[in-house]
Amino acid sequence: MTVADRRPIGVFDSGLGGLTVLRALHARLPGENLVYFGDTARVPYGTKGEKTVRAFARQDAGFLAGLGVKMVVVACNTASAFALDHLREVLPVPVLGVINPGVRAALASGRQGPVGVVGTSGTIRSNRYQEGLMAGGLVADDILARECPLFVPLVEEGLMGHAMTGMACEEYLTPLREAGVGTLILGCTHYPLLKDDIGRFMGPGTALVDSADVLAEAAAERLGELDLLADNGGEGRLEFHLSDIPWKFAEIGARFMGKEITDVQSVGLDEMEAAGQAVLEAADRKEST
């Protein structure tokens, strides 16, 4: 008989964008307890280098592992690009990133035309999406990637549907629309909030791959494979930890989650550093035995 695993799922992001993943996870797995960590003191990761992002991601994930989570979900495209393999080596629990599920969904979309990818500078320049799509059979000429740095602040200012967002779509997405992109991967967890704006600009001929939805589905599938699912009775608990409580957090967080956020705790950077170091030391002890 399968025993329900009531340990929480841990989710982290460089800021608040990963709340779209948390929301999708809660919708897909309503009986699961979820713990979110947002590194709001050091956001954004998308403009930082690989070494820095890897160190930050190790601390973020180590903090969650210290809370006793049964899985870590990396709800950050840049951290998924730069740190996922490292986290899988050092963490004692399964780790999922956002890139591979997005790639699989894009390849399975069945739409004609090139595949587009939009994201932060770090994500696009890492080439992880492009490499994944080529590993799935696409050639480089069929992949169009664009950095869209203004999309994140537009979302956090609540400017969905605003003329400024329309102008940003025109600036960034015109080459993709003109190339006849059939599938567009929204390669940043902020971007699902711009689906209406992006979809309206690209037109009905372009299928949008929502990074939050596909990652939630992948998490559900993996937990099932590992027999780690909680039972379906009742609604799971939501818990929030931030490395800084940003201005307008309640407003921005509610926008991402679709409801008010409560039970928010502040985590010092020293606590995160200690947690990341503990994970490494535990991994070193495991390798030496």
N, C-alpha and C positions, 0 to 999 in steps of 0.2 A: 504494500500500500504506500502510495506517495505521501510524504510528509510535507506540509506546507512550510516554506522557508520565509519567515517574517522579517528577516534582515532587510534593511533598506537598500535601494539602488542609489548609488552616488552619481551625481551629475555635476560637472564643472565647466565653466567658461571663463574667459578673460574679463567678462563684465556681465551684462544683463541679457545679451542676445540669446544665451542658452536657455532662458526661460521659455522660449518657443518650443524647445525640445522637451523641457519639463512638462509643459502643458500637453504636448502630444503624447508623452509617456503616460501621464495621468489619465488622458482620454482612452488610450489603448489598453492600459493595465490599471484600472481604477482601484483594484484591491491592494496594489503595491505601496509600501512606504517609500517615499522619495526624499532624498537629502540633496539640496543644491548648494554649491559653493561658487560665488562670483568673485573674481579677483579684481574688484573695482578700484583698489588702490593702485593697480599697475596697468590698468587698461589703457590703450589697446595692445593686443599682442600682434595684430596684423601688420604693424610697421616695424617690428623688432626682428632681430636676427635669430637664426636657428639655435645657437648656443643658449641665448637668453631665454627663448621660449621653452626650450627643453628643461632648463632649470626651474622655471616658474611652474611648468606643468607637473614636474615631479613633486614639487611642494604641494600643489593643489591636490593632486591625486593621493599623495601621502597623507594629507589631512583627512580626506574622505576615508581612506583605508583605516586610519586610526579610529574612526567612528563606527567601524564594524560593518561596512557595506559589503554586499555580496557580489556587486559588479560596479565598475566605474565606467560611466559614459562620458566620453570627451565631446562635449557639445560646443566645440570651438574648431573651426576649420583649420586655423593656423597651427594650433596645438596638435591636431590630428595629423597635419602634414609633417611637422617637425619632430614630434615626440612620441607618436603612438607605439612604434616598435620598441623604443626604450622603456616605456611604461609597461608593456607586456612582459618585458624581461624582469623588471624589478618588483612588480606588484603581485601580491598573493591571490588576487581575484581576477576574473575575466575583465578585459578592457575592450570597449568598442569605440570606434571613431566614426566621424560623420562622412568621410570621403568615400569609402568603399560602398556603403549602401546607396549613396547618390549616384555613383558610377553605374552600379548594377541597374538601378531604376532607369537611368538614361538609356542604357543599352537595350533595355527591355521595352522601351516606349513604343517602338515600331513606327515612329514618325519618319517621313522622308526629309532629306536635307541634312546639313551639318549639325553637330551638337555644339552648343555654346555653353560657356562656363563664366559666371560672374562672381567676383569675390573681392576680398581685401588684397592689398599689394602682396602681403606675405603668402597668402594662399595661392594666388595666381603664379607668383614667381617661383614657388616651390615646385611647380609642374606636377604635383601629385595627381590632380584630376586628369591632366593630359596623359600622364603615364598610364593611369588606370584605364582610360578609354582606349588607348592604343593597345594595351594588353588584352582588351576585350575585342579587338579586331578592327578598330578604326585606324585610318591613316592620319598623319598630322594635318593634312590639308582639309580634313573633315572636322577639325576641332578649332573653334574660335573662342579664345579666352580674353576677358576684359577686366581690368581693375576698375572698381566703382567706389572710390573712397568717400564720396559724399552721401552714399546711401545710408550709412550707419547714423551719422548725425541727423539726417532728415527723419529717420525713424524715431530717434530718441527725443526729437523736438515735436513729435506728433504730427508731422506734416504729410501724412498719407493723404493722397487726393489733392494736394496743394499744387499750385502752378509751378513752384520751385522744384517739386519732385518730378513733374512732367518735363521740365527743362533738363534735369539731370538724366532722366531716361533717354531723352533725345540725344544728349551729349554722349552718353556711354553706349547706348544700345542701337543707334542707327546703323553702324556697320554690321551688326548681327542681323538686324531685320533685313537690310539690303542683301545680305548673303543668303537669305532664305533659311535661317536656322529653324529646324523642326522641333528640337528639344533644347531647353535651356535649364541648366542646373543652377539653382540659387545657392551658391557656394558660401553662404554666410548665414548664421542663424538669426540675424536681424532681418534678412531679406524676405522671409515669409510674410512679414507685415506689409510688404510692398507688392504682394502678388497682384492685387487689383491694378495698381499703377503699371507694373511691368507687363502684365497680361494685356491690358488695354493698349499699350504702346506696341507690343510685339504682334498682337492680333491673334485670332482664333486658330491660326495654323501652327502656332508654337505651343508645345506642351511644356509646362513648368514643373520641374522636379523640386519639391519642397524638402529641404534638408532635414527639417524637424520630423516630418511624417515618416520619411523612409528610415531614419535612425530609430525612431520609436518602434517601428515594425521589426527592424533587425534585432533590437533588444529583446522584444517579446519572443522572437524565434529562438534566439540563443539561450535565453533563460529556460525555455521549454526543453531544448536539447540537453541542457545540463541538469534538468530536474530541480531548478531553483525557483520556480514560480511560487508565489504566495497563493493562498486560497482566494476564491472570488467573493467571499463574504465580507460585506461592509466596504467602506471607503478608506483607502490608505491615507496615512499622515503625510503632510507636506512640511518640510523643515528647511529654513533658509539661513545660510551663513555668508557674510560678505566681509572682505578685507577692509572695506570702508563703506560708510553709509552715504551715498552720494546725494547731492541736492536733487530734490524732486523724485527721490527713489520711489515713494509710494505711488506717485502718478505714473512714472515710467514702468514700474514693475506691474502695476495693474493693467497697463496697456498690453504688455507681453502675455500675461497670464489670463487675461479676460475676466479677472476678479481681483478683489482686494487681497494683498499679501499680508499675512500676520506671522508671528513667531520668527522674527529676524534677529539673528545674533551677529555681533561683530567679532571678527577673528584677527588678532594681531599678526603682523608679518613674522615676528619671532616665533609664534606658535606654528606657523606654516613651515618655516625653515626647519624647525625641530622635527616636525612630522615627516618632511621629505628626507631628512637625514636618517631618521629611524627606519624608514622603508629601505633605504640603501643598506644600512647596517644589517637589517634582517635578511636581505637578499644575499649579502656577502657571507653571512653565517650559514645560510642554506647551501651555497655553492661550496663552502669549505668542508661540509660534512659528507 
